[in-house]
Amino acid sequence: MATLGVFFTLPDQGVNTPEILTRCSATPVRQTTSSPLRFLAAAHAVVPWAFPGYHDESHAWLKFIDETNVRYYAELRDPFTGAVLAQHELISLARHPSRDMAALGLKGGDDGDGESRFLRDVGSKGIPFSPLPLRRRLIEPSESLRIVGYEVREQPGGLGQGEDPGMMMVRAKGDLAARTAMQAFVGTEHATLNPGMCGAAVLDSDFELCGCVEGVVPTAPPEAAVEAHVRALQGMPCVVEWKDLDTLLTATMGDKDDGDVAGSGGDVGKQDARETWPKKPLSSREEAQ
């Protein structure tokens, strides 16, 4: 597992040094054994400006931010201390049109040696890392699940306002609590999952990826069961299952050089690289999602 760090500058607003914008859990995955490495994360952490209803009026400054002044990093952490052991730049590749989930890839990973450099760095530092295989079936009621991600140990003050609170790995047992025609909800041994766990992996007993924790519970469809919404309000997370993840990952394999960036309901295109950006802006302010 990893965390996603999103950093920004706003020179016109006096923010010339990269600041942390958001952080969340990031799930490494391969769609097939031969597919390029991808990282799945909550879309509201990847493109928070596309979710104006998710933040209060104190975050109106988000309207000044877009893809042109942010950069993304995969952060591999010590599972016991939360310290960042390795950090590699990512590019935003695609966002699901209806779920709070986005996919990112390593910079230079598909058409260069980005993935090889990443794996060499991880291996040389002795960091345990293994992309998860995507399981191609829905979660079953009788299954034992494990939710693995990173949570915030101290809640920061707000987007771009709090001091770095640190992220610590969490492993929680769970099972399928309820299902509607469009959503699945997982109950865990914890009362709730804390901030930072958006994008966390939901694993089966074979450690295959069967879903990711969704950050925003979508509006209830008419056919939704009351039980599902009661459970959601009790803090049982909604999970994006394999079909939606497969659709999202497939979208990352298209033409990533067109530079198109859609609005809040579409796919996010490829980021432009800017070589002058500092490589390790780890001491800035942050909010984790």
N, C-alpha and C positions, 0 to 999 in steps of 0.2 A: 504494500500500500504506500501511498504518497499523499502529500498535500499540494494544493494548487495555491501559488501566490500570485496575485494580480497587482501590478505596480503602475503608477501613473505620474505624469507631470502635466502641469498647466502653466506654461510660461506666461501667458496673457494674464493669469490670475496670481502671478508671483510664486508659483510652485515650480521651481527649477530643479530641485533635487527629487529623485524618485521617491514617492510615498506609497506605502501599502494601501491598497484600495479594499481588497477582499481576500479572504482565505477560506478554503473548504477542503474536505476530503477529496482525493482524486484516485480513481480506481484504474490501474493499468490492465489492459485487456488486449487480446488478439482475437479478431473475428473468426479466423481460422488459423491453423498452425503456420501457414505461410503468409499471413496478413501482417502489415506493418503495425508497430506498437502504437496504441492509442491510450489516451487518458480520458476517462469519463468524469465529469464534474457537474455541479448544479449550474444551470444556465444563469440564474440570478446572481451568481458570483462571477461568472465569466463576463457577462454583459449587464451589470446592474442598472445601467441607464435605460435599458429596454423594459424595466419593471418599475415604472413610476409609482404604481399603487402599492408596492412592497415596502416603501420607505415613507417616513413622515415629511412634513414641510421643511424640517431642518436639513434635509438632504436635497434641497432643490438645486444645489450646485452641481448635481450629477448631470444636469442637462448640458453642461460645458464639456463633458467627457464623451469620447467615442473611441473607435478602434485605432484612430490615428495617434493617440497619446497614451496607450496602455501597452504593457508587455506582460507575458505570462511565463511562469517558471514552475517546473515540477520540482518539488522539494522532497528528498528522501531523508527520513528522520530516524534517529535512534529510537527503537520501540520502547525503551525503558526511560529515557530522559527527555525525549522529544527534540533533542538538538538536531539541527540540520547538518547532515553529513555530506550531501551532494545536492547541487542545484543546476538544472539544465533548462534552457529556454524552450518554450513551446510556441506553437502557432495555433490560433483558433481555427478549426476546420468546418464545423457544422453545428447547428443547433436544431433540436427537434421542434417541429412546428406547433406541437400542442402539449408537450411535456416539459417540465423544468429540468432539462438535461442537455448538456453540450459535450462535444468531443473535440479533443485537442491532440496534436501530434508533435513530435520532436522537430525543432527547426532543422531543416536539411535532412529529415529522416526518410522521406520518400524518394527524393531525387539527388541525394548526396550521402555523406557518411555520418550524418547526425546520429542515427541509431547505433552504429558501430562505436562511435566515440562515447556515447552514453553508456553502453554496455561495458566497454573497456574501463571507463572511469569507475563505474559501480563495482566491477570485479576487482580492480586494483585496490579499492578501499575496503574490500571484504564486506560490502553491504548486501545482506540477503535481498534478492529481488527476483520475482518470477511473475511475468504477466499472467493473468487469469484466463483460462479458456471459457468461452461463452457457451453456456448450456442451452440447448434448443428445445426446451419444454417449460411449461408454466409450473409455478410453485404448487405443490400438492398439500392438502390439509394435514396429512400425516407426517410431513417432513420435519426433521430437525434442522434448523437454520442457524447460521452464525453471521452476525453483522459486525464488520470490521472497518474501522475508520479512525479519524482523529477528532477529538473534541477540544474546545477551549476550556482551560482551567480557570481563567478569570475573564469575565465578560468585559470587552472594551467599551469605550464610551460611544462609539458610532463609526460610521464609514469615514475613514481618514482622520479620526479624532482620538482613538484610544491608543495606549501604549501596547506594544507587542505582548500578548498575554501568554504565549506559549501554546503549543498543540501537543496533546498526549494521545497515544494510541488507545483505543477502546475495542474490546472484543465482548460482544453480548450475544447470549443465546436467545433464540426466538422461534416463532412458528407463524404460520398463516392464521391471522385473526379473523379476517372477513374479506369477501370479494364482491365487487359489483361487476357490471358488464364492462366497465372501463378501468377499474382500479383494483389494486390488491393492497391490503393493509397487514402489516406484520406486528405482532405483539412481541415484546422483549422482556427480559428479566429485570430491566430498569423501568422506572415509572415513565420516564421520557428519555429521548436522546437529546443531548445537549447541543448548543450551537457548535458548528464545525463538522457535524456528522452528515450534513447534506452532501450527497455524492458517495457516501460510504458503500462498500460492497456487501451484498447479501449472498452468502455462500451456502451450498448444500454440503452434505456429509462427505462428498468427494472433492471438496474445495473447488468446485466449478462455480462460475458466476451465473446466478439465476436472476439477478436484479440489482438495482442501485437505489438507495434512499433518495426520494424526491424532496426538494426543498419546499415547494409550494403545492399544497393540496388543491387540485383543480376544483372548479365549481361543480356541485353535485349534478350528475345527469338525472333526468326524470326517473329512470328505472333504478336508481341507486337504493340499496337497502338502508333502512334507518340504522341498523346495527353498525354498518360500516362507518357512518358519520359520527355516531356516538363514540366509537372506538377511536376515530381520527381526532376528535376533540379531546379525548383522554390522552393524547400524545402518542398513539400508535402510528408509526410512520407509513406513508404511502410509498410503494415500491414501483419503480419503472422496470417492467419485466422484459424478458429476452426479445420479444417481437419488436418492441419499440427501440430497444438498444440495437438490434440488428439493422433496423431501418436507419437509425442514426449513423452507425458505423459504415453502412453501405454508402451513405451520402458523402463520407469523407474520401471516398475513392474516385469521385468525379473529377471534373476539371477544376483544379484549385488555383488556377492562374488567372481567372477572369476578374478577380478583384471585387466582385459584387458583394455587397453587404446589405442584407435585407433588414427590415424592421423587426419589431418584437415578435412577429409570428413566423418568421422565416429562418433560413439557414444563414449562418455567419460565415463570410468568406475568409480567404487566406489573409493573414497579417502581412504587412510590409515590414521587412527587416530594417532595423536602424542600428548600425554597428557602433555608434557613439554612446549608446545607452550603457550605464554601469552594469557590470555583470553580477554583483552580489549585493543588492540593496536590502540587507537583512535587518538593519537596525531601525527601520522606519515605523511609523504608526500604522495600525491595522484594525480592520474588523473581520472576524471570521464568521462565515455563514453556516 
